[in-house]
């Protein structure tokens, strides 16, 4: 399996979600009976829902991305107690329907790895960066997904991914403890729809289903 790109400097993978998986996922998020997920998530977003069928739809593909990530970045080499008898599993999947002005504050996830799939983005990068609230700023971030991290001097830095319409159907895969956020958008009245989830080690059947 090959992926679209691996950012070796910033530690994440970008890929195009296989079409059949993406289409099945889009059907699932249309379920009107999805359970609310707001209390389990960091988002300042009114519509957030668990996706009960998400692990079934995504797990095989997500675990392939996990294998590529661990081979490229050698991240699991530091966990010397792990053996092949401790399998990975996609523990939780949820969907955010983000409206204009809503946002996801800086946060990290549970588990070892996480991902975001951009399902629908109702704006272009140019529209957001040229919006009235953004165009004069010296830090143009409207509508962007951002990793947040301290540099060697302890200064807080951000790495922006200006995900827009061109990112629909793409996924970013990264370690769960990489702090990130989503800035509000201003130029559309439609929803920005994303699906996210966490990869855990499947230790036992009593492992708690945690999303944040």
C-alpha positions in Angstrom: 0.0 0.0 0.0 1.2 3.5 -0.9 0.0 6.7 0.6 -0.3 10.2 -1.0 2.3 11.8 1.2 4.4 11.4 4.3 5.6 14.6 6.0 8.8 13.3 7.5 9.6 16.7 9.2 6.2 17.2 10.9 5.2 13.6 11.6 2.0 12.9 9.8 0.6 11.1 6.8 -1.8 12.4 4.2 -3.7 9.9 2.0 -6.8 9.6 -0.2 -9.4 7.5 1.5 -10.3 4.5 -0.8 -13.5 5.5 -2.7 -15.6 2.5 -1.5 -14.7 3.2 2.2 -15.4 6.9 1.8 -18.8 6.3 0.2 -19.8 3.9 2.9 -18.7 6.4 5.6 -20.8 9.2 4.0 -23.9 6.9 4.1 -23.3 6.1 7.8 -23.0 9.8 8.9 -26.5 10.4 7.4 -28.1 8.2 10.1 -30.5 10.4 12.0 -30.2 8.2 15.1 -26.5 8.6 15.8 -25.8 9.0 19.5 -24.5 12.4 20.7 -20.8 12.7 21.4 -20.5 16.3 22.7 -19.7 15.4 26.3 -16.8 13.1 25.2 -15.2 15.7 22.8 -13.3 18.9 23.0 -15.1 20.7 20.2 -17.1 23.9 20.7 -19.4 22.4 18.1 -23.1 21.8 18.5 -23.5 18.7 16.3 -21.0 15.9 17.3 -22.0 12.2 17.1 -20.5 8.8 17.7 -20.4 6.5 14.7 -21.1 3.0 15.9 -20.3 1.4 12.5 -17.2 3.5 12.1 -14.7 0.9 13.4 -16.2 -1.8 11.1 -16.0 0.5 8.1 -12.5 1.9 8.7 -10.5 -0.4 10.8 -8.7 -2.5 8.1 -7.7 0.7 6.2 -6.7 2.6 9.4 -4.5 -0.2 10.6 -2.7 -0.3 7.3 -1.9 3.4 7.8 -0.7 2.6 11.3 1.7 0.0 9.8 3.1 2.5 7.3 3.4 5.2 10.0 5.3 2.9 12.5 7.6 1.6 9.8 8.5 5.1 8.6 8.8 6.9 11.9 9.8 3.9 14.2 7.5 5.3 16.9 6.7 1.9 18.4 10.4 1.0 18.9 10.3 3.0 22.1 7.6 0.7 23.6 9.8 -2.3 24.4 7.1 -4.2 26.3 4.9 -4.6 23.2 4.7 -7.9 21.4 2.7 -9.2 18.4 0.2 -10.7 20.9 -1.1 -7.2 21.7 -3.2 -6.2 18.7 -4.2 -2.8 17.7 -7.8 -1.8 17.2 -9.9 1.2 16.1 -11.6 1.9 19.4 -13.7 4.9 18.6 -15.0 6.9 15.7 -17.1 10.1 15.6 -18.3 12.8 13.2 -18.3 16.6 13.6 -20.7 18.8 11.7 -19.0 22.2 12.2 -20.9 25.4 11.5 -19.7 28.8 10.7 -17.9 30.4 13.8 -17.7 27.0 15.6 -14.2 25.7 16.4 -12.2 22.9 18.0 -9.8 24.2 20.7 -6.2 22.9 21.2 -6.5 19.3 22.4 -5.0 15.8 22.2 -6.6 12.4 21.8 -6.6 9.2 23.8 -4.9 6.1 22.4 -1.7 5.8 20.3 -2.8 7.1 16.9 -5.6 9.3 15.6 -6.9 10.6 12.3 -9.2 13.1 10.7 -11.0 12.5 7.4 -12.3 15.6 5.6 -15.7 14.6 4.3 -17.0 18.1 3.3 -15.4 21.5 3.4 -17.6 24.3 2.1 -14.9 26.8 1.3 -11.6 27.3 -0.5 -8.4 28.4 1.2 -8.5 31.7 -0.8 -12.0 32.5 0.4 -11.1 32.1 4.0 -7.7 33.8 4.0 -9.2 36.8 2.1 -12.3 37.1 4.4 -12.8 40.4 6.2 -11.7 38.9 9.6 -8.6 37.3 8.2 -7.1 39.2 5.3 -5.3 41.9 7.4 -4.0 39.5 10.0 -0.3 38.6 10.2 -1.4 35.1 11.2 -3.9 33.9 8.7 -5.6 30.8 10.1 -9.3 30.9 9.2 -10.7 27.5 8.4 -7.4 25.7 9.0 -6.5 22.5 10.8 -3.4 23.1 12.9 -0.8 21.1 14.9 0.5 23.0 17.9 3.8 22.3 19.5 6.7 23.8 21.6 10.0 24.5 19.9 13.4 23.9 21.5 13.2 27.3 23.2 9.8 26.6 24.7 7.9 28.9 22.3 4.6 27.7 21.0 4.5 27.1 17.3 1.7 26.0 14.9 1.8 24.1 11.7 -1.2 24.9 9.5 -2.9 22.6 7.1 -5.2 24.8 5.0 -7.6 22.0 4.3 -10.3 23.2 1.9 -12.6 21.8 -0.8 -9.5 20.1 -2.4 -9.1 18.0 0.8 -12.5 16.3 0.6 -11.9 12.5 0.7 -8.5 12.9 2.3 -7.2 11.7 5.7 -4.5 12.9 8.0 -3.0 10.2 10.3 -0.8 11.2 13.3 0.1 10.2 16.9 -2.8 10.7 19.3 -0.8 13.0 21.6 0.0 15.5 18.9 -1.8 18.7 20.0 -4.1 20.1 17.3 -7.0 22.5 16.8 -9.4 23.6 14.1 -10.0 27.3 13.5 -13.4 28.7 12.7 -14.5 29.5 9.2 -16.4 32.6 8.0 -17.3 32.4 4.4 -20.0 29.7 4.1 -23.3 28.8 5.8 -22.8 25.1 5.0 -21.3 22.6 7.4 -17.7 21.5 7.5 -17.9 17.7 8.1 -15.1 15.6 9.4 -14.7 12.1 10.8 -12.1 11.2 13.4 -11.1 8.3 15.5 -8.5 6.7 17.8 -6.3 3.6 17.6 -5.7 1.7 20.8 -3.9 -1.5 21.9 -6.6 -4.1 22.5 -5.6 -5.3 25.9 -8.9 -6.8 27.1 -12.6 -6.7 26.5 -13.2 -4.2 29.3 -11.2 -1.5 27.7 -13.2 1.8 28.0 -14.4 3.4 24.8 -12.8 6.9 25.0 -13.0 9.5 22.2 -11.4 12.7 23.3 
